[in-house]
């Protein structure tokens, strides 16, 4: 994607849509991704590992952090009728696609994508689901997580997938040091699925 990253707020690469078909937790999802957005035309390996190794959320308010075209939050919304999903991404193109996909799946009453400043200041969540943008760099990633993890209700959890070679184990330790006990739920294809709890 040239030298531009999917975490640009407004990607300059020409916008081309690409269909993605996925089966998640027994549900078929027909989605549209796009150029300038993470994992154009596919479900990336990390997200696929997350879906395979983690059970869907129990319900309640879910945050899809770094949503891209929306596949994680939309899978939650489709699989769990009792959940309400807020999806956030700095990439305006990702937000557009995620909301379009919610409309095509008929879940706009329980799914809304927006940029981070669109989330009400007092909003809290039972769960955060994320394939976090590790490549923004360690300092920016730590800032991102310390911005959103406090939005979990006490006892709430974050479920994240992180590449082992991208620092999953050191991230697990760091989260614990910040007061967010984190355990590894699974390890597959070079990825860790981590569960972080807010005490």
C-alpha positions as CSV (number, residue, x, y, z in Angstrom):
1,X,0.0,0.0,0.0
2,X,2.8,2.4,-0.9
3,X,4.4,3.9,2.1
4,X,1.1,4.8,3.6
5,X,-0.4,3.0,6.6
6,X,-3.9,1.9,7.3
7,X,-3.8,4.0,10.5
8,X,-3.8,7.2,8.4
9,X,-6.8,9.3,9.3
10,X,-7.6,9.9,5.6
11,X,-5.7,7.6,3.2
12,X,-4.7,9.1,-0.1
13,X,-4.5,5.8,-2.0
14,X,-7.4,5.5,-4.5
15,X,-10.5,4.0,-2.9
16,X,-11.4,0.6,-4.3
17,X,-13.8,-1.7,-2.5
18,X,-13.2,-5.4,-2.2
19,X,-15.6,-8.1,-1.0
20,X,-14.8,-10.3,1.9
21,X,-16.7,-13.5,2.8
22,X,-16.2,-15.0,6.2
23,X,-17.9,-17.5,8.5
24,X,-17.5,-16.6,12.1
25,X,-19.0,-18.5,15.0
26,X,-21.4,-20.3,12.6
27,X,-22.6,-17.1,10.9
28,X,-21.9,-16.2,7.3
29,X,-20.8,-12.6,6.8
30,X,-20.7,-10.9,3.4
31,X,-18.6,-7.7,3.9
32,X,-16.9,-5.1,1.9
33,X,-13.3,-3.9,2.6
34,X,-11.3,-1.3,0.8
35,X,-7.9,0.1,-0.2
36,X,-6.3,2.1,2.5
37,X,-7.9,0.0,5.2
38,X,-6.3,-2.9,7.1
39,X,-6.6,-6.3,5.5
40,X,-8.2,-5.3,2.2
41,X,-10.1,-8.2,0.6
42,X,-9.5,-10.7,3.4
43,X,-9.8,-11.6,7.1
44,X,-6.2,-11.4,8.3
45,X,-4.6,-14.3,10.0
46,X,-4.6,-12.7,13.4
47,X,-8.3,-12.0,13.4
48,X,-9.0,-15.5,12.1
49,X,-7.1,-16.9,15.0
50,X,-9.1,-14.7,17.4
51,X,-12.4,-16.0,16.0
52,X,-11.3,-19.6,16.2
53,X,-9.7,-19.5,19.6
54,X,-12.1,-17.2,21.5
55,X,-15.8,-17.8,22.3
56,X,-18.1,-14.9,21.3
57,X,-18.9,-12.3,24.0
58,X,-21.7,-12.9,26.5
59,X,-23.5,-9.7,25.6
60,X,-23.6,-6.1,26.8
61,X,-21.7,-3.2,25.5
62,X,-18.8,-4.1,23.3
63,X,-16.0,-1.9,22.0
64,X,-14.3,-2.9,18.7
65,X,-11.0,-1.1,19.0
66,X,-9.2,-0.3,15.7
67,X,-12.2,-1.8,13.8
68,X,-11.0,-1.5,10.2
69,X,-13.9,-2.5,8.0
70,X,-15.7,-3.8,11.0
71,X,-15.3,-7.6,10.9
72,X,-14.7,-8.2,14.6
73,X,-17.5,-6.0,15.9
74,X,-19.9,-7.1,13.2
75,X,-19.2,-10.7,14.0
76,X,-20.1,-10.0,17.6
77,X,-23.3,-8.1,16.7
78,X,-24.5,-10.9,14.4
79,X,-23.6,-13.8,16.8
80,X,-24.8,-12.1,20.0
81,X,-28.2,-10.4,19.7
82,X,-27.8,-9.1,23.2
83,X,-24.8,-7.0,22.5
84,X,-24.4,-3.4,21.4
85,X,-21.2,-2.6,19.6
86,X,-19.3,0.6,19.3
87,X,-16.5,0.4,16.7
88,X,-13.7,2.9,16.6
89,X,-10.9,3.7,14.1
90,X,-8.9,6.8,13.3
91,X,-9.2,5.9,9.6
92,X,-12.3,7.6,8.2
93,X,-12.5,5.2,5.3
94,X,-12.6,2.3,7.8
95,X,-15.5,3.9,9.7
96,X,-17.4,4.4,6.4
97,X,-17.0,0.8,5.4
98,X,-17.8,-0.6,8.9
99,X,-21.1,1.4,8.9
100,X,-21.9,0.3,5.4
101,X,-21.3,-3.3,6.4
102,X,-23.6,-2.9,9.4
103,X,-26.3,-1.6,7.2
104,X,-26.0,-4.6,4.8
105,X,-26.1,-7.0,7.7
106,X,-29.1,-5.3,9.2
107,X,-27.5,-4.5,12.6
108,X,-27.3,-0.7,12.5
109,X,-29.6,-0.6,15.6
110,X,-26.8,-2.4,17.6
111,X,-23.6,-1.3,15.8
112,X,-22.1,2.1,15.2
113,X,-18.6,2.9,13.9
114,X,-17.0,6.3,14.6
115,X,-13.6,8.0,15.1
116,X,-12.4,8.0,18.7
117,X,-13.6,11.5,19.4
118,X,-17.2,10.4,18.5
119,X,-17.4,8.1,21.5
120,X,-19.2,9.8,24.4
121,X,-16.8,10.7,27.3
122,X,-18.7,8.6,29.9
123,X,-19.3,5.5,27.7
124,X,-18.2,2.3,29.4
125,X,-18.0,-1.3,28.0
126,X,-18.3,-4.8,29.3
127,X,-15.8,-6.1,26.8
128,X,-13.2,-4.7,24.3
129,X,-12.4,-6.8,21.3
130,X,-9.3,-5.9,19.2
131,X,-6.6,-6.9,16.8
132,X,-4.7,-3.8,17.9
133,X,-2.6,-1.7,15.6
134,X,0.8,-2.9,16.9
135,X,2.6,-1.2,14.0
136,X,1.8,2.3,15.3
137,X,4.8,1.7,17.7
138,X,5.1,0.7,21.3
139,X,4.6,4.2,22.8
140,X,1.5,4.9,20.8
141,X,0.1,1.4,21.4
142,X,0.5,1.8,25.2
143,X,-1.2,5.2,25.0
144,X,-4.0,3.7,23.0
145,X,-4.6,0.9,25.5
146,X,-4.3,3.1,28.6
147,X,-6.9,5.4,26.9
148,X,-9.5,2.6,26.4
149,X,-8.9,-0.1,29.1
150,X,-10.1,2.3,31.8
151,X,-13.4,2.4,29.9
152,X,-14.0,-1.2,30.9
153,X,-16.5,-1.7,33.8
154,X,-15.0,-3.3,36.9
155,X,-14.5,-7.0,36.1
156,X,-14.8,-6.3,32.4
157,X,-12.4,-7.8,29.9
158,X,-10.5,-7.1,26.7
159,X,-9.8,-9.9,24.2
160,X,-6.9,-9.1,21.9
161,X,-4.9,-11.0,19.3
162,X,-1.2,-10.0,19.0
163,X,1.6,-11.5,17.0
164,X,4.2,-13.3,19.0
165,X,7.0,-11.7,16.9
166,X,5.3,-8.3,17.4
167,X,5.7,-8.4,21.2
168,X,2.7,-10.3,22.5
169,X,4.5,-11.7,25.5
170,X,6.1,-8.4,26.5
171,X,2.7,-6.7,26.0
172,X,1.1,-9.3,28.3
173,X,3.7,-8.5,31.0
174,X,3.3,-4.7,30.5
175,X,-0.5,-4.9,30.9
176,X,-0.1,-6.8,34.2
177,X,2.4,-4.1,35.4
178,X,-0.2,-1.4,34.6
179,X,-2.8,-3.2,36.9
180,X,-4.6,-5.1,34.2
181,X,-4.0,-8.9,34.8
182,X,-3.6,-10.6,31.5
183,X,-3.5,-14.2,30.6
184,X,-3.0,-16.1,27.4
185,X,-6.1,-17.8,26.2
186,X,-4.6,-19.5,23.2
187,X,-1.6,-19.5,20.9
188,X,-1.8,-20.4,17.2
189,X,-0.1,-19.6,13.9
190,X,2.4,-17.2,15.6
191,X,-0.3,-15.3,17.4
192,X,-1.4,-15.0,21.0
193,X,-5.0,-14.4,22.1
194,X,-4.8,-12.4,25.3
195,X,-7.5,-11.8,27.9
196,X,-7.0,-8.7,30.0
197,X,-9.2,-8.0,33.0
198,X,-10.1,-4.7,34.7
199,X,-10.0,-5.5,38.4
